[in-house]
Amino acid sequence: MQNLLRLAVAALTALPLTACAAGTGSEGPVALTWWQGPNADKPTQAAVAACTRDGKYTIKVETLPEGSDKQREQLVRRLSAKDRAVNLITMDVVWTAEFAEAGWILPLPAGTAATVTEGTLGGALKSATWEDKVYAAPLLSGSQLLWYRKSRAEQAGIDPAKGELTWDELIKAAGGLPEGQRGVATPGNRYEGYTVFINALVASAGGQVVDAQGKPGLDSDAGRAAAGVISSLATGPAALTGISTLDEETMRAAFEKGEASFMTNWGYVYAAAAERAAKEPEFKKVFDDYGWARYPRVTAGVPSAPPLGGSNIAVGAGTPEDQRDSAFAALACLTSTQSQKGFMLDAGIPAARSSVYDDAEVRARFPFADVMRDSIAEAAPRPMVRKYNALSTAIQTAFHPPASVTPETAAKAGAALAEAVGQ
């Protein structure tokens, strides 16, 4: 289960530069190398086997280290050196702008772009596009849902499944539960998940952390509304002890223990709970009480813009020209509907293509499939900017710790972002 959890949290994410270049002799299939994250061996190998069956090319899988930051560091080092052995790359959804602008990945040919975008959910497709060109094929996606204990929601007098709650309604209802059950678990630690949370709040309030011209938008009504939600979560009646250290796993633990009756989190939490319930009969009662609904609204009457996660596959610009057609063909195959179904069933990570959610086997395993599909389709990607790492760090710093956040924090964060992105 730990492998599944690490993949899911990274995903909803140092070999020497002298590695031999991929290539082919005068005869035989083209040899490609796919740089993929860890802990997804079964669906990865199944996808490779299916895509190399006709013998036109081979795919060697090189495993990147744990963690998005370490993966990016290794890929950037190789890509900037124009490593010929970096052919297929599994990328975090926030890397597209940086890698495309630097010329490290190739835009997809029109035919390939049409193939990989057909039926792809809107949020996932946005993450693969830069300056109106498709640079990657979505492989996995995911959005966060509102998870809740059905019995406690009923006790609190709300039914999240019947209508999209506002954060204010959720916090007020949770605050009326008995002490020790009132928590609403949301990210609060200084890490990428906190940036994801803040971006979703700003987008749900009708704003943008950074607009299309790269101008920061946190010093705005939307930024102040996001700050207000964070302040209420940290200091209001539903505040969890230790909110400033919460991440996906500590939120999940608080929810499973019952300290939190509500939680925003990725879809992997359901698969993790199902696995635990199968091994621990006493936990089955808790698992049977799981409910799910659309991410909360910031403003009544305005649909939320849920967070977006996932990963895309791109073709490295160092790939020799005589291997590029094979690389694009492999990219399209590895991100096919069948491949995405395999990753969803075997690794618990939602697919990027709509049709996967209609599959009977998928729907039996993921009863929240429709809500997840709609959430991904309407999700808000994080800002597509070249200096994303600097931007994310500035957001985390300005809004931390959550208990210190006030409406004035939005102006402070706006100034920090302007400096980070060079405005």
N, C-alpha and C positions, 0 to 999 in steps of 0.2 A: 504493500500500500504506500510506503514511503516514496517509491519511485513514481507512482501515479501522482502523488501530491506535489512532488517537486516539479514534475512536468507541467501540471495544471497551473500552479501558481506562477511559474515562469511564463508559460505560454499565453490563458483566458490571455519562454522565454526563453599547451604551447609547443606546437611542433615547430622545428626550425624552418626558416624561410627557404632552405635549400632542398626542400622536398622535391622529388622528381615530378616533372610536368606531366600532366595527362596527355596522352597522344595515341597515335595508331601507326602501325607500319603500313606497308604498301597493301597488305591484305588484313582482313579481320575487322571486327567491330571497333567503333570509336570508343575510347576509354574516357569516361567522365568521372569526376569526383564530386560527391555531394557532401557539403559541410552542414551537419545536422546537430541539433541539441541532443543531450543525453536522455536516457530513461524512456525511450519509445521504441525499443528494439523490435518488438513484434510487428506493429503496424508499419514501421520503416522497412523492415526486410520483406514484408508482404508486398508493399508497394513497389520496391525495387524488383522483386521477382516477377511481378505482373508486367512491369514496364520494360524489362529486358528479355522477355520470352521470345521475341522474334529475332533476337541476335544482332540487331542493327547497331546497338551500342551496349556497353557495360557501365555499371554505376558502382563505384567504390564509395562506401560511406566512411567519412572521417567525423569523429565525435568531438564536438566543441565542449568546453568546460561548463560546469554548473554556473548559472547566473548570467543574466543579460549583459551586465557590464563587462564580465570577463570574455563572453562570446564576442561582443563588439570589439573589444581591444584586439583579440586575435585576428578577427576578420579585417579590421582596418589596417593592421600591420601587413597582412598578406596582400590585400587589395591595393594599397598604396604602392606596394612593390611590384604590382602587375604580375602577380604569381599566376603562371599558366595552369596550375593545378587547382585553382579555385574556380570551378565551373558552375556548380549549382549551390546556392547559398540559402539557408533558412534564416530569415531576418525577423527581428522584432518589428511590429507594425510601425514604430516611430522612427525607424532608420531610413525609410524610403527617400525622404527629401535630402538628407545628408549624403547618402550613398549615390543618389542620382546626380546631384549637383557637383559632386566631386569627380564624376565620371568613372566611378568604380563598378557600376552595374549598367547593363545594356537595356535600352527600351525594347519592349517586345515588338516583333514584327506584327503587322496588322492582322494576319491570319491567326497567329498565336494569341494575340490580345482578344480577338473575338471569341476564341475557344474558351479561354480561361475566365472571361467575364460573363459569359452567358449563364444566367441564373444565379450569379453571385450576389449576395445580399449587399445593400447599399453601403452600410458602414464599413464592411470589409473591403469593398471596392475602392472607397475613398482612400483607404490606408495604403493601397498599392499604386496610387496615381500621384504624379508630380508634374505640375505645369501642363496639364491636359494630356500627358502621355502615360501609358500604362507601363510601369517598370518591373512589376512583379505579379505573381499569381497567388492569390490567397489560398493557403492550405488549411489552416485552422482559424477559427474565430472565437467569439465568446463575448458575452456581456454579463453584467452583474444583475441579479434579481434581488427582490426583497424576500428573504426567507423568514418564516415566522412559525411559532408554535400555534397550531390551530386552536387548541383549547384555551390558550392564554389570550389570543386575539379575541375570541368569543367573550372571555371574561372581561376584557377591556372594552367591549362594546363596538368592535370594528370587524369588518370582513374585507381584508385587502384584495381578495380575488374579485370582488364585485365592483370595485372602483379604485382608480389610481389615487392613493392617499397623498396629501401634501406632507412635507416633513413636519410642519407644525402639528398637524392632526396626529401623526404617528407618535411624536414625542409626548404630546398631551395624553394620548391613550395609554402609552406605555407607563407614563408616570403615575397612573392610577392603579397599577398592579401592586401586589404585596411587595414589601421590601425584599431584596434579593432576587427579584424577577423582573425588575423594571428596565433593565439595560437594553439599549439599542446599539448594537455593535457596528461601528464604522471605522475605516482606517484613521489612525492618528499618529503613527510613528513617522519619523523623517525618512521616507523611502519613496520609491516610484509609485507605490499604491496610493500614497497620500496625494500626489500630483494627479493621478487618475481621478480620485474622488473630487478634488477641487475643480478640475476641468469639467466634470459632469455637472456639478452644482452650477457653475457659471453658465454652461451651455443650456441647462434646464431653465435658467432665469432669463434666457434670451440673449446672452452675451457671448463673447469669445475671449479666451485668455490672450490670444494673439490673432489679429485679423489677417486677411489675405495678403496685405502689404507688409506684414511683419510688425505692425504697430501693437504694443501691449494694450489690452482692454480690461484690465482688472480694476483700474480706478474708475469705476462706473457703477450704475445702479445694480447691474448683474453681479459685479464683484462684491458689492456691499451686501447683497442678498445672500450670496454664498457664505460670506463671513458670518452673517447672522445665523445661518443653519449650523455652522461649525460651533459657534459660541453656545447655542442652545443645547447641542449634543454634549458639549463638554461640561457645561455648568448647570444644565436644567435637571428636571426630575428623572430623566432617563439616562443620566450620565453613568458610564461604567468606570469603576476604579481602574486606573492605569491606562486611560484612553490614549495618552501620549506615546504608548508603546504598542498599540494595537496594529497588527497586520493580518493578512488573510488567515493564517493558522491560529493566532491567538484569538481572533474573532470566532473562528469555528469552534475552538475549545470552549469559549465562554457560552456559546449557543448550545453546544452539546451538554454542558454541565447544567444549563438552565439559568445561569446568571444573566444571560441576555435572552429575551423572548423574541427579539427581532434582530435581523442582521442583513446587511448588504454584502453579497459575496458572489464569486463565480460559480458556474454550474458544477464544478468538480466536488463541491461539498456534498451534493446528493449522492454521488457515486461512493464517496468516502464513507458516508453514513450508512449506505446500503451494505457495504462490505463489513462494516463494524457490526451492524445488526445481525448479519448472517453468522458471525462468530460469537456474539455476545447476546444471548436470548433476552437478558434484562434490558438491553438497549433498544430492542425492537419496539417497545412501547413508545420510546422517544422518537424513533424514526417514523413510526406510523403517524405521529403528530406533526410531521413536517408539512408546511404549506409554502406556496411560492406565488409571487405576484410581480407585476411590473415595478421597476425602480420608482421611488417616490418623486412627486413633483416638488418644485420649489414654489411655484405660483399656481393657485387654484385655477382650473380651466385651461392651463397650458401644459401640454404633454411633456413628460420628462425626456431628457436626452441621456440615455443610459451610457455607462462607460463602455469602451471598446477595448478588447484585447485580441490576442491571436498572433499568428505568424504567417509570413509570405515567403515564397521562393523566387529568387532572382538569378540571373546569369551574370557571372563575374566578367568584367570587361577585359581581363587578361586571357580569357578563353581564346585559343587560336581560331582564326577565321574559318578554317576548314572543319572545325568541330562545332561551330555555333548552331548550325541547323539541327544537329543531334541534341545539343543542349536545350534548345527551345522545345524540341519534340519531347524530350524527357521531362522538362518542366511542366508541360501540358498534361502529360500522363500521370506524373506524381501528384498532381493536384486535381485529378479527375473526381467525379462524383463517387465512384467506387472506392478510391483511395481515401477520400475524406470520410466516407462511412466507416472504413476500417479504423482510422484514427479515432473516430468518435466512439466506436464500440469498445476498442481495446485500450484506449488511453483516457477516455472520459472527457475529451475536449470537443466542444461543439464545432460543427462544420461551418464553412463559409458559403456553401451553396444551398439554396432554398429547398431543392428537391430531396436532399438527404433527410429532411425533417418529415417527409411524407412516408418514408420507409417504415414498414410495419415493425421490423426488428428494432429500429431506432426508437420508435414511439413507445414500444413496450418497455424499453430500458430507461427512457427519459420522458416521463409523463408530463414534464414541463416544456416539451419541445416547441409547442406553438408560442408560448410566451418568450422563450429564448429566441426563436426565429424573428419575431416581431421586434424584440429589443435590439438585436444585431442590425436589423434593417434600418432602425431609427437611431442607432447609437451615435455618439459624438466622438470622433477620433480626437486624440490629443493633437496639439498644434503641429503642422507640417512645416518645420523650420530647420534650417541648416545647423543652428546652434542649440539643438534640443536639449542636450545634457546640461548646458549652462542654464537654460531656461527652467528646466525641472528642478535643479538645485535651488535656484532663486525662489521658486514658488514654495518649496518645502521649508526653506529657512524663514520666509516672511510669515507663514501661517503656523509656525510651531513655537511653543506647544499650543494645542487647540484651546486650552483654557485661557490663554492670553489673547485670543482673537477678539477683536472689536470691529465695528464698521470702518474705523480708521486704518485697520490692517490692509484693506483693499488698496488704499493710496500708497502705503509703504510697499506693498507687493508690486504695484504698478511701476514704481520708480526702480525697484530692483530688477524687474523684467526688462525695462528699457535699457538698463546698463548691460544686462546679460546678453541681449540680442543686438546690441550696438545701435539702439535708436536714440 
